[in-house]
Amino acid sequence: MNTTPLPAWRHSGFWLVFGLLFGSVIISLVMVYLSLHGRDMPVVADAYDRGLDINEQLARDAKARQLAIHADLNYDAGQHVLHMQLLGNAPLHLQDLSLRLPHPIDSTQDIQPHLQNLGGQHYAAVLPADVHGHHYILLSTHDWRLVGDVDFPFTHVTLNAP
């Protein structure tokens, strides 16, 4: 009978201990890499003010729901004109009405067209000929806002309060 002890690598306990140690070293190296190359953005000085802006946006959303405001938008791809009709209890004369079409990824593709009042609650805006892809739509005054998103070219979309 041979009583020679087996080498350490032949025992399952060795691999359990060695595997845990080796795994923790690998995980530590990954964490060091991520901490050096995945830096967080510094906290901005006006973080508190930005937090207050969120409350202001929520109040504007609530005001749009209270007034039951929504907008129907139709896009004429041939003329590159966006036609809009405000519906609900919006005031008739809106001096500070603004329309923004931010791109979700590339801010160079953001559009802020000039809205022209066609009478009553009907508006039109000429858009650039090269507008395409996905855009958010933000229609707002200092009191309320409506949001939505579209894929250009589109034919019809309704904006509601978020």
C-alpha positions in Angstrom: 0.0 0.0 0.0 1.3 3.4 -1.1 1.0 6.1 1.6 2.6 8.9 -0.4 0.7 12.1 0.1 -0.9 13.6 -3.0 0.4 16.9 -4.3 -1.6 20.0 -3.1 -3.1 20.7 -6.5 -4.8 17.3 -6.5 -7.0 18.3 -3.5 -10.3 20.2 -4.1 -9.8 22.4 -1.0 -6.6 23.8 -2.6 -8.5 24.9 -5.7 -11.3 26.4 -3.6 -8.8 28.5 -1.5 -6.6 29.3 -4.5 -9.6 30.2 -6.7 -11.0 32.6 -4.1 -7.6 34.4 -3.6 -7.0 34.5 -7.4 -10.6 35.8 -8.0 -10.2 38.6 -5.4 -6.9 39.7 -6.9 -8.5 39.9 -10.4 -11.6 41.8 -9.0 -9.2 44.2 -7.2 -7.3 44.9 -10.4 -10.6 45.5 -12.3 -11.8 47.9 -9.5 -8.4 49.8 -9.7 -8.8 50.1 -13.5 -12.4 51.4 -13.2 -11.5 53.9 -10.5 -8.7 55.3 -12.6 -10.4 55.4 -16.0 -14.1 55.8 -15.0 -14.0 59.1 -13.2 -17.2 60.7 -12.0 -18.1 64.2 -12.9 -17.4 66.7 -10.1 -20.4 68.1 -8.3 -21.4 71.4 -9.8 -21.6 74.5 -7.7 -25.3 75.1 -8.5 -26.5 71.6 -7.8 -29.0 72.9 -5.2 -30.4 75.4 -7.8 -30.7 72.6 -10.4 -32.7 70.6 -7.8 -35.1 73.6 -7.4 -35.5 73.6 -11.2 -36.9 70.1 -11.0 -39.6 71.4 -8.6 -40.4 74.2 -11.0 -40.8 71.8 -13.9 -43.1 69.6 -11.9 -45.2 72.7 -11.1 -45.3 73.6 -14.8 -46.4 70.0 -15.7 -49.2 70.2 -13.0 -50.4 73.6 -14.4 -50.6 72.1 -17.9 -52.7 69.2 -16.6 -54.9 71.6 -14.6 -55.6 73.6 -17.7 -56.0 70.4 -19.8 -53.6 71.8 -22.4 -52.4 69.6 -25.2 -51.2 70.3 -28.7 -51.7 68.6 -32.1 -48.7 68.8 -34.3 -48.6 68.0 -38.0 -45.4 68.0 -40.1 -45.3 68.8 -43.8 -42.1 67.1 -44.9 -42.3 68.6 -48.4 -42.4 72.2 -47.1 -40.5 71.4 -43.8 -43.2 73.2 -41.9 -44.5 72.1 -38.5 -48.2 73.1 -37.9 -49.5 73.2 -34.4 -52.8 73.8 -32.8 -53.1 74.3 -29.0 -56.1 72.7 -27.4 -57.5 73.1 -23.9 -57.7 76.1 -21.7 -54.5 77.8 -22.8 -54.7 81.6 -22.9 -55.2 83.0 -26.4 -52.3 85.4 -26.5 -49.0 83.6 -25.6 -46.1 86.0 -25.8 -43.5 83.6 -24.3 -44.5 80.4 -26.1 -41.4 78.5 -27.1 -40.8 75.3 -29.1 -37.6 73.2 -28.7 -36.7 70.0 -30.5 -33.6 68.7 -28.7 -31.9 65.6 -30.1 -31.5 62.9 -27.5 -27.8 62.3 -28.1 -26.2 65.0 -30.3 -26.8 68.6 -29.1 -25.5 70.0 -32.4 -28.8 68.6 -33.9 -31.0 70.6 -31.4 -33.6 72.8 -33.1 -35.3 75.8 -31.7 -37.5 77.2 -34.5 -39.4 80.4 -34.4 -43.2 79.9 -33.8 -45.4 82.1 -35.9 -49.0 82.7 -34.7 -51.4 82.1 -37.6 -54.4 83.3 -35.6 -56.1 82.0 -32.5 -54.3 78.9 -31.2 -52.8 77.9 -34.6 -49.0 78.2 -35.0 -46.4 77.2 -37.6 -42.7 76.8 -37.6 -40.3 76.3 -40.5 -37.8 73.5 -39.7 -34.4 72.9 -41.4 -34.5 70.7 -44.5 -32.1 68.2 -43.0 -34.0 67.4 -39.9 -34.2 63.6 -39.4 -34.2 61.0 -36.7 -35.5 61.0 -33.2 -36.1 64.3 -31.4 -37.9 65.3 -28.2 -40.5 68.1 -28.4 -40.8 70.7 -25.7 -43.5 73.3 -26.0 -43.6 75.7 -23.0 -44.4 79.0 -21.5 -43.2 80.3 -18.1 -46.4 78.7 -16.6 -46.8 75.3 -18.3 -45.0 72.8 -20.6 -45.9 69.9 -22.9 -43.5 67.2 -23.9 -43.3 64.4 -26.5 -41.0 62.8 -28.9 -41.1 62.0 -32.6 -39.1 60.3 -35.4 -38.8 62.6 -38.4 -40.4 62.6 -40.8 -43.7 62.2 -39.0 -47.3 63.2 -40.0 -49.1 63.7 -36.7 -48.3 63.7 -33.0 -50.2 65.0 -29.8 -48.2 66.6 -27.0 -49.5 66.2 -23.5 -48.4 67.2 -20.0 -45.9 64.7 -18.6 
